[in-house]
Amino acid sequence: MDSTTTELVYEIKGALRVYKNGTVERFLDTDFVPPSFNLPPSLSSKDVTIISDPNITARLYLPKIDYPNQKFPLLLYFHGGAFCLSSPFNNKYHNYIAKLVAEANIVAVSVNYRKAPEHPIPAAFEDSWAALQWIASHRNNNGPEPWLNDHADFGRLFLAGEISGGNIAHNLAISAGASDSGLGIEILGVALVHPFFWGSESVGSEWMDPDRKAAVDGLWPMICPSNPDNDDPRVNPVVEGGAGLVGLGCKRVFVAVSEKDILKDRGWIYYNVLSRCGWMGVAEICETEGEEHGFHLNDLESEKAKDLIESLCFFFNRDMPSF
């Protein structure tokens, strides 16, 4: 590498390096597994193209069908990875969503949005909004994807995501709540797991891990050079007292945090502000004791990961009709 290549401008140790000349090195979650990989026998999965320009793709999951035209809650899911890493097609997220679909008995669409820094913010938000519009195009059961036409219950649409994906899910719900969104479909609930929210001033215990705090401090400026302020409401939704949260376009929100995650306090603040800002929905939060950021993705069979997945399953199925 020449001298400009070797000059680092941003690093997540062991995961990502961004150099001054624009070179990006990724060390995690670069693998690809096919849709059929490690699927439970009752599940089906396939990859689809949502839009060809820009290239927005997704992995779809369909649970066991017991009778023709059976309807399931519909989940639009956004993976984590600091807006820079991972995809729906790697082993970690494929296995996680497959397990969630099997246990929650839902249809899921896991979106592959463009990654920063090559595609800075707002690319991830634009791609994810396009995916939500694509979902909405099926609401009368005449969209381009038969699995959604035949088996998605559009009255029970959920958004969810891990970390940066949680940030995306929140911001899409904000956009969906705007009077001029033109979406034509309602979002029942949003699940934010270890969501990436931040701010310019330290809160809670963030100062106790200065190295990790410095990495998070530098993330938004790196992925969003057009507005590098950590108080941009897209990354700090409670700025100015959370006035923007009043119009959140869903009926209920589930927030999951973990005790040892540097993002934990931001998740709690989001929950507390959302609960009292005048938003007319219902918010709930759970904290997993003794665990780190994204712990469940690394061991889906641990008891605490199972507990978190069970909480998500309950959230997605609370409004299921009884027969």
One Martini backbone bead per residue (centre of mass of N, CA, C, O) as a GRO file, in nm:
protein
  323
    1MET     BB    1   0.098   0.034   0.018
    2ASP     BB    2   0.053   0.351   0.023
    3SER     BB    3   0.047   0.623   0.227
    4THR     BB    4  -0.264   0.678   0.187
    5THR     BB    5  -0.360   0.391   0.249
    6THR     BB    6  -0.221   0.371   0.548
    7GLU     BB    7  -0.418   0.601   0.627
    8LEU     BB    8  -0.622   0.620   0.877
    9VAL     BB    9  -0.977   0.717   0.947
   10TYR     BB   10  -1.104   0.424   1.027
   11GLU     BB   11  -1.188   0.189   1.309
   12ILE     BB   12  -1.282  -0.156   1.364
   13LYS     BB   13  -1.169  -0.382   1.547
   14GLY     BB   14  -1.163  -0.670   1.342
   15ALA     BB   15  -1.365  -0.538   1.094
   16LEU     BB   16  -1.259  -0.228   1.009
   17ARG     BB   17  -1.112  -0.030   0.733
   18VAL     BB   18  -1.038   0.320   0.664
   19TYR     BB   19  -0.896   0.507   0.409
   20LYS     BB   20  -0.801   0.801   0.266
   21ASN     BB   21  -0.830   0.676  -0.044
   22GLY     BB   22  -1.099   0.466   0.009
   23THR     BB   23  -1.014   0.220   0.129
   24VAL     BB   24  -1.167  -0.104   0.213
   25GLU     BB   25  -1.168  -0.317   0.504
   26ARG     BB   26  -1.303  -0.646   0.554
   27PHE     BB   27  -1.334  -0.909   0.832
   28LEU     BB   28  -1.652  -0.941   0.848
   29ASP     BB   29  -1.922  -1.089   0.708
   30THR     BB   30  -1.830  -1.206   0.392
   31ASP     BB   31  -2.005  -1.434   0.361
   32PHE     BB   32  -2.182  -1.702   0.172
   33VAL     BB   33  -2.515  -1.830   0.171
   34PRO     BB   34  -2.760  -2.013   0.082
   35PRO     BB   35  -3.099  -2.040   0.130
   36SER     BB   36  -3.072  -2.361   0.209
   37PHE     BB   37  -2.903  -2.316   0.453
   38ASN     BB   38  -2.982  -2.466   0.745
   39LEU     BB   39  -3.276  -2.544   0.720
   40PRO     BB   40  -3.558  -2.606   0.824
   41PRO     BB   41  -3.786  -2.824   0.690
   42SER     BB   42  -4.038  -2.604   0.699
   43LEU     BB   43  -3.866  -2.415   0.526
   44SER     BB   44  -3.838  -2.129   0.304
   45SER     BB   45  -3.599  -1.993   0.053
   46LYS     BB   46  -3.509  -1.675  -0.116
   47ASP     BB   47  -3.389  -1.473  -0.378
   48VAL     BB   48  -3.428  -1.117  -0.452
   49THR     BB   49  -3.521  -0.847  -0.665
   50ILE     BB   50  -3.632  -0.524  -0.616
   51ILE     BB   51  -3.393  -0.354  -0.752
   52SER     BB   52  -3.158  -0.282  -1.014
   53ASP     BB   53  -3.161   0.060  -0.984
   54PRO     BB   54  -3.043  -0.003  -0.753
   55ASN     BB   55  -2.910  -0.287  -0.600
   56ILE     BB   56  -3.185  -0.453  -0.451
   57THR     BB   57  -3.189  -0.706  -0.211
   58ALA     BB   58  -3.327  -1.030  -0.091
   59ARG     BB   59  -3.438  -1.247   0.176
   60LEU     BB   60  -3.670  -1.505   0.186
   61TYR     BB   61  -3.928  -1.626   0.423
   62LEU     BB   62  -4.110  -1.941   0.476
   63PRO     BB   63  -4.325  -2.105   0.641
   64LYS     BB   64  -4.522  -2.336   0.727
   65ILE     BB   65  -4.787  -2.481   0.534
   66ASP     BB   66  -5.124  -2.595   0.613
   67TYR     BB   67  -5.276  -2.402   0.401
   68PRO     BB   68  -5.417  -2.238   0.170
   69ASN     BB   69  -5.355  -1.902   0.209
   70GLN     BB   70  -5.188  -1.863   0.444
   71LYS     BB   71  -5.141  -1.628   0.708
   72PHE     BB   72  -4.879  -1.395   0.801
   73PRO     BB   73  -4.674  -1.225   0.944
   74LEU     BB   74  -4.476  -0.931   0.851
   75LEU     BB   75  -4.118  -0.899   0.795
   76LEU     BB   76  -3.899  -0.621   0.794
   77TYR     BB   77  -3.543  -0.659   0.762
   78PHE     BB   78  -3.237  -0.527   0.933
   79HIS     BB   79  -2.921  -0.544   0.943
   80GLY     BB   80  -2.619  -0.525   1.072
   81GLY     BB   81  -2.290  -0.330   1.066
   82ALA     BB   82  -2.250  -0.009   1.075
   83PHE     BB   83  -2.340   0.025   0.761
   84CYS     BB   84  -2.072  -0.168   0.645
   85LEU     BB   85  -2.173  -0.461   0.716
   86SER     BB   86  -2.289  -0.725   0.582
   87SER     BB   87  -2.578  -0.957   0.533
   88PRO     BB   88  -2.838  -1.177   0.454
   89PHE     BB   89  -2.608  -1.401   0.328
   90ASN     BB   90  -2.494  -1.475   0.588
   91ASN     BB   91  -2.472  -1.694   0.839
   92LYS     BB   92  -2.571  -1.524   1.081
   93TYR     BB   93  -2.838  -1.399   0.958
   94HIS     BB   94  -2.965  -1.647   0.836
   95ASN     BB   95  -2.996  -1.814   1.098
   96TYR     BB   96  -3.158  -1.607   1.258
   97ILE     BB   97  -3.407  -1.572   1.069
   98ALA     BB   98  -3.483  -1.867   1.049
   99LYS     BB   99  -3.545  -1.898   1.350
  100LEU     BB  100  -3.756  -1.674   1.374
  101VAL     BB  101  -3.956  -1.787   1.166
  102ALA     BB  102  -4.003  -2.067   1.296
  103GLU     BB  103  -4.101  -1.950   1.585
  104ALA     BB  104  -4.307  -1.710   1.481
  105ASN     BB  105  -4.457  -1.752   1.217
  106ILE     BB  106  -4.325  -1.590   0.959
  107VAL     BB  107  -4.270  -1.349   0.725
  108ALA     BB  108  -3.954  -1.268   0.557
  109VAL     BB  109  -3.758  -0.963   0.478
  110SER     BB  110  -3.414  -0.941   0.393
  111VAL     BB  111  -3.213  -0.662   0.354
  112ASN     BB  112  -2.984  -0.535   0.094
  113TYR     BB  113  -2.808  -0.272   0.157
  114ARG     BB  114  -2.612  -0.023   0.114
  115LYS     BB  115  -2.270   0.056   0.187
  116ALA     BB  116  -2.060   0.192   0.389
  117PRO     BB  117  -1.863   0.440   0.245
  118GLU     BB  118  -1.937   0.410  -0.059
  119HIS     BB  119  -2.249   0.441   0.064
  120PRO     BB  120  -2.371   0.687   0.201
  121ILE     BB  121  -2.555   0.862   0.377
  122PRO     BB  122  -2.883   0.772   0.258
  123ALA     BB  123  -2.875   0.487   0.116
  124ALA     BB  124  -2.994   0.290   0.329
  125PHE     BB  125  -3.266   0.442   0.351
  126GLU     BB  126  -3.351   0.434   0.054
  127ASP     BB  127  -3.349   0.125   0.019
  128SER     BB  128  -3.547   0.062   0.253
  129TRP     BB  129  -3.784   0.224   0.141
  130ALA     BB  130  -3.805   0.065  -0.123
  131ALA     BB  131  -3.876  -0.200   0.022
  132LEU     BB  132  -4.137  -0.095   0.152
  133GLN     BB  133  -4.277  -0.025  -0.116
  134TRP     BB  134  -4.268  -0.313  -0.223
  135ILE     BB  135  -4.444  -0.429  -0.009
  136ALA     BB  136  -4.692  -0.237  -0.063
  137SER     BB  137  -4.745  -0.351  -0.361
  138HIS     BB  138  -4.898  -0.620  -0.214
  139ARG     BB  139  -5.167  -0.532  -0.056
  140ASN     BB  140  -5.362  -0.655  -0.310
  141ASN     BB  141  -5.230  -0.928  -0.415
  142ASN     BB  142  -5.045  -0.791  -0.692
  143GLY     BB  143  -4.756  -0.847  -0.682
  144PRO     BB  144  -4.436  -0.985  -0.774
  145GLU     BB  145  -4.467  -1.172  -0.504
  146PRO     BB  146  -4.621  -1.465  -0.418
  147TRP     BB  147  -4.562  -1.500  -0.116
  148LEU     BB  148  -4.702  -1.232  -0.041
  149ASN     BB  149  -4.976  -1.259  -0.176
  150ASP     BB  150  -5.050  -1.545  -0.023
  151HIS     BB  151  -4.900  -1.501   0.303
  152ALA     BB  152  -4.946  -1.200   0.373
  153ASP     BB  153  -5.024  -0.986   0.646
  154PHE     BB  154  -5.087  -0.639   0.610
  155GLY     BB  155  -5.201  -0.595   0.915
  156ARG     BB  156  -4.899  -0.738   1.007
  157LEU     BB  157  -4.660  -0.514   1.007
  158PHE     BB  158  -4.300  -0.530   1.042
  159LEU     BB  159  -4.018  -0.383   1.193
  160ALA     BB  160  -3.660  -0.475   1.194
  161GLY     BB  161  -3.343  -0.460   1.395
  162GLU     BB  162  -2.992  -0.453   1.415
  163ILE     BB  163  -2.862  -0.181   1.521
  164SER     BB  164  -2.845  -0.033   1.237
  165GLY     BB  165  -3.118  -0.170   1.169
  166GLY     BB  166  -3.271  -0.024   1.396
  167ASN     BB  167  -3.230   0.255   1.284
  168ILE     BB  168  -3.381   0.207   1.022
  169ALA     BB  169  -3.654   0.126   1.138
  170HIS     BB  170  -3.707   0.392   1.277
  171ASN     BB  171  -3.679   0.584   1.024
  172LEU     BB  172  -3.911   0.452   0.867
  173ALA     BB  173  -4.132   0.517   1.074
  174ILE     BB  174  -4.104   0.819   1.046
  175SER     BB  175  -4.170   0.832   0.740
  176ALA     BB  176  -4.448   0.681   0.761
  177GLY     BB  177  -4.576   0.918   0.954
  178ALA     BB  178  -4.601   1.096   0.729
  179SER     BB  179  -4.847   1.259   0.551
  180ASP     BB  180  -4.656   1.229   0.264
  181SER     BB  181  -4.562   0.925   0.212
  182GLY     BB  182  -4.751   0.725   0.029
  183LEU     BB  183  -4.761   0.416   0.120
  184GLY     BB  184  -5.051   0.255   0.194
  185ILE     BB  185  -4.942   0.144   0.481
  186GLU     BB  186  -4.934  -0.016   0.790
  187ILE     BB  187  -4.757  -0.019   1.098
  188LEU     BB  188  -4.763  -0.201   1.379
  189GLY     BB  189  -4.441  -0.268   1.432
  190VAL     BB  190  -4.125  -0.214   1.624
  191ALA     BB  191  -3.796  -0.372   1.635
  192LEU     BB  192  -3.522  -0.294   1.863
  193VAL     BB  193  -3.191  -0.428   1.852
  194HIS     BB  194  -2.944  -0.269   1.969
  195PRO     BB  195  -2.957   0.025   1.890
  196PHE     BB  196  -2.826   0.290   1.687
  197PHE     BB  197  -2.759   0.539   1.914
  198TRP     BB  198  -2.667   0.889   1.964
  199GLY     BB  199  -2.426   1.159   2.066
  200SER     BB  200  -2.237   1.437   2.177
  201GLU     BB  201  -2.323   1.350   2.463
  202SER     BB  202  -2.270   1.194   2.738
  203VAL     BB  203  -2.409   0.890   2.878
  204GLY     BB  204  -2.388   0.734   3.146
  205SER     BB  205  -2.139   0.468   3.080
  206GLU     BB  206  -1.966   0.554   2.826
  207TRP     BB  207  -1.692   0.664   2.963
  208MET     BB  208  -1.578   0.369   3.061
  209ASP     BB  209  -1.513   0.326   2.729
  210PRO     BB  210  -1.308   0.505   2.537
  211ASP     BB  211  -1.255   0.331   2.284
  212ARG     BB  212  -1.547   0.269   2.208
  213LYS     BB  213  -1.648   0.557   2.204
  214ALA     BB  214  -1.463   0.658   1.977
  215ALA     BB  215  -1.581   0.471   1.759
  216VAL     BB  216  -1.873   0.581   1.779
  217ASP     BB  217  -1.814   0.882   1.735
  218GLY     BB  218  -1.691   0.815   1.428
  219LEU     BB  219  -1.919   0.684   1.260
  220TRP     BB  220  -2.119   0.894   1.149
  221PRO     BB  221  -1.908   1.080   1.008
  222MET     BB  222  -1.822   0.850   0.808
  223ILE     BB  223  -2.121   0.768   0.686
  224CYS     BB  224  -2.203   1.108   0.713
  225PRO     BB  225  -2.054   1.366   0.559
  226SER     BB  226  -2.306   1.565   0.510
  227ASN     BB  227  -2.376   1.499   0.845
  228PRO     BB  228  -2.153   1.460   1.118
  229ASP     BB  229  -2.361   1.492   1.340
  230ASN     BB  230  -2.451   1.327   1.642
  231ASP     BB  231  -2.738   1.513   1.632
  232ASP     BB  232  -2.866   1.379   1.427
  233PRO     BB  233  -3.189   1.253   1.425
  234ARG     BB  234  -3.106   0.972   1.296
  235VAL     BB  235  -2.907   0.916   1.565
  236ASN     BB  236  -3.073   1.144   1.754
  237PRO     BB  237  -3.406   1.121   1.838
  238VAL     BB  238  -3.390   1.305   2.127
  239VAL     BB  239  -3.353   1.559   2.018
  240GLU     BB  240  -3.532   1.807   2.145
  241GLY     BB  241  -3.706   1.593   2.324
  242GLY     BB  242  -3.839   1.417   2.084
  243ALA     BB  243  -4.044   1.557   1.881
  244GLY     BB  244  -4.018   1.350   1.631
  245LEU     BB  245  -4.171   1.097   1.777
  246VAL     BB  246  -4.477   1.155   1.755
  247GLY     BB  247  -4.485   1.042   1.432
  248LEU     BB  248  -4.462   0.753   1.469
  249GLY     BB  249  -4.545   0.483   1.227
  250CYS     BB  250  -4.683   0.321   1.489
  251LYS     BB  251  -4.822   0.126   1.766
  252ARG     BB  252  -4.548  -0.036   1.839
  253VAL     BB  253  -4.259  -0.091   2.068
  254PHE     BB  254  -3.946  -0.273   2.072
  255VAL     BB  255  -3.679  -0.286   2.315
  256ALA     BB  256  -3.337  -0.403   2.307
  257VAL     BB  257  -3.096  -0.467   2.564
  258SER     BB  258  -2.758  -0.467   2.703
  259GLU     BB  259  -2.561  -0.429   2.975
  260LYS     BB  260  -2.259  -0.421   2.804
  261ASP     BB  261  -2.362  -0.202   2.617
  262ILE     BB  262  -2.290   0.115   2.499
  263LEU     BB  263  -2.603   0.148   2.383
  264LYS     BB  264  -2.802   0.116   2.622
  265ASP     BB  265  -2.876   0.407   2.718
  266ARG     BB  266  -3.006   0.493   2.449
  267GLY     BB  267  -3.238   0.291   2.460
  268TRP     BB  268  -3.365   0.399   2.723
  269ILE     BB  269  -3.410   0.690   2.631
  270TYR     BB  270  -3.592   0.628   2.398
  271TYR     BB  271  -3.813   0.491   2.560
  272ASN     BB  272  -3.875   0.724   2.759
  273VAL     BB  273  -3.942   0.945   2.550
  274LEU     BB  274  -4.158   0.790   2.389
  275SER     BB  275  -4.356   0.750   2.641
  276ARG     BB  276  -4.379   1.103   2.684
  277CYS     BB  277  -4.416   1.272   2.390
  278GLY     BB  278  -4.722   1.179   2.252
  279TRP     BB  279  -4.724   0.917   2.154
  280MET     BB  280  -4.992   0.672   2.054
  281GLY     BB  281  -4.831   0.433   2.176
  282VAL     BB  282  -4.653   0.127   2.262
  283ALA     BB  283  -4.389   0.069   2.494
  284GLU     BB  284  -4.102  -0.158   2.522
  285ILE     BB  285  -3.857  -0.320   2.747
  286CYS     BB  286  -3.539  -0.507   2.743
  287GLU     BB  287  -3.285  -0.655   2.960
  288THR     BB  288  -2.974  -0.815   2.935
  289GLU     BB  289  -2.787  -0.973   3.149
  290GLY     BB  290  -2.433  -0.990   3.105
  291GLU     BB  291  -2.433  -0.866   2.808
  292GLU     BB  292  -2.346  -0.801   2.487
  293HIS     BB  293  -2.324  -0.686   2.192
  294GLY     BB  294  -2.489  -0.910   1.994
  295PHE     BB  295  -2.489  -1.196   2.141
  296HIS     BB  296  -2.713  -1.374   1.987
  297LEU     BB  297  -2.560  -1.404   1.705
  298ASN     BB  298  -2.327  -1.610   1.835
  299ASP     BB  299  -2.569  -1.777   2.018
  300LEU     BB  300  -2.873  -1.917   1.961
  301GLU     BB  301  -2.859  -2.150   2.208
  302SER     BB  302  -2.879  -1.970   2.422
  303GLU     BB  303  -3.082  -1.874   2.671
  304LYS     BB  304  -3.081  -1.563   2.613
  305ALA     BB  305  -3.143  -1.585   2.313
  306LYS     BB  306  -3.410  -1.736   2.347
  307ASP     BB  307  -3.549  -1.513   2.510
  308LEU     BB  308  -3.537  -1.294   2.292
  309ILE     BB  309  -3.690  -1.451   2.072
  310GLU     BB  310  -3.946  -1.489   2.238
  311SER     BB  311  -4.012  -1.187   2.261
  312LEU     BB  312  -4.043  -1.142   1.957
  313CYS     BB  313  -4.265  -1.345   1.904
  314PHE     BB  314  -4.473  -1.208   2.087
  315PHE     BB  315  -4.477  -0.936   1.939
  316PHE     BB  316  -4.572  -1.056   1.653
  317ASN     BB  317  -4.835  -1.234   1.799
  318ARG     BB  318  -5.039  -1.066   1.977
  319ASP     BB  319  -5.258  -1.016   1.718
  320MET     BB  320  -5.363  -1.284   1.689
  321PRO     BB  321  -5.605  -1.469   1.598
  322SER     BB  322  -5.867  -1.653   1.727
  323PHE     BB  323  -6.026  -2.003   1.700
   0.00000   0.00000   0.00000
